Amino acid sequence: MLSVQGSLRVLDLSNCRVASTKPLILLRSLEQLDLSKNLIEELEDVFALVGGVTSLVELDLRGNPVTATTKYREKTITFSSARLGGSYRGR
């Protein structure tokens, strides 16, 4: 992952059985990330991702267990230092 960490801007990992976002924090240039239909359960993982990847403007978490967390979307946007705006999709 080190060879692409500074240049990768778009990544589609939908339906790939991803359970943790922690390795993705290294992708500092990432702008669009599709993590829909995966196994992400921990809100803290999502917080770390959006707080660490400050270039992120679009994030799709639909179909992950984390979306069942009460007000997860609002909590994540509040926590985030990223510019997710209206391009944050979940549920």
LUMTITI-808588 format. One line per 2 residues: for each residue x, y, z of C-alpha. Coordinates in steps of 0.2 Angstrom, whole numbers, plus 5000, padded with zeros to 4 digits. Each point is the difference from the previous one (the first is absolute). Layout:
N
X,Y,Z | ...
***
This chain:
91
5000,5000,5000 | 5015,5012,5003
5003,5001,4981 | 4982,5008,4997
4997,5009,5016 | 5005,5017,4994
4991,4999,4983 | 4984,4989,5001
4985,5011,4999 | 4985,4988,4997
4998,4983,5007 | 4985,4988,4999
5001,4986,5013 | 4981,4997,5000
4995,4982,5004 | 5017,4995,5004
4997,4993,5018 | 5010,5015,5007
4999,5000,5019 | 5012,5014,5005
5004,5017,4993 | 5016,5002,5009
5012,4995,4986 | 4992,5013,4989
5005,5014,5011 | 5017,4999,4991
4992,5006,4984 | 5001,5019,5003
4996,5005,4982 | 4983,4990,5000
4985,5011,4994 | 4987,4987,4996
4998,4984,5010 | 4986,4987,4997
4999,4988,5015 | 4982,4995,4997
4994,4982,5004 | 5014,4995,5012
5003,4994,5018 | 5004,5017,5008
4993,5000,5018 | 5011,5012,5010
4995,5019,5000 | 5018,5004,5006
5007,4992,4984 | 4989,5012,4990
5005,5015,5011 | 5019,4995,4998
4997,4999,4981 | 4991,5017,4997
5011,5009,5013 | 5016,4993,4993
4997,5001,4981 | 4997,5019,4999
4999,5000,4981 | 4984,4988,5001
4985,5009,4992 | 4989,4984,4996
4997,4985,5011 | 4987,4986,4997
4997,4989,5015 | 4983,4993,4995
4997,4982,5005 | 5012,4999,5014
4995,4995,5018 | 5007,5017,5006
4985,5009,4992 | 4989,4992,5013
5009,5011,5014 | 4988,5014,5006
5004,5016,4991 | 5016,4993,4993
4999,5011,4985 | 4998,5016,5010
5014,4995,5013 | 5012,4996,4986
4997,5016,4991 | 5002,5010,5016
5016,4991,5004 | 5007,5001,4983
5013,5013,4994 | 4997,4995,4982
4988,5009,4988 | 4987,4986,4998
4986,5012,4997 | 4985,4992,4991
5011,4986,4993 | 4999,4989,5016
4989,4985,4997 | 4994,4987,5012
4986,4988,5004
***
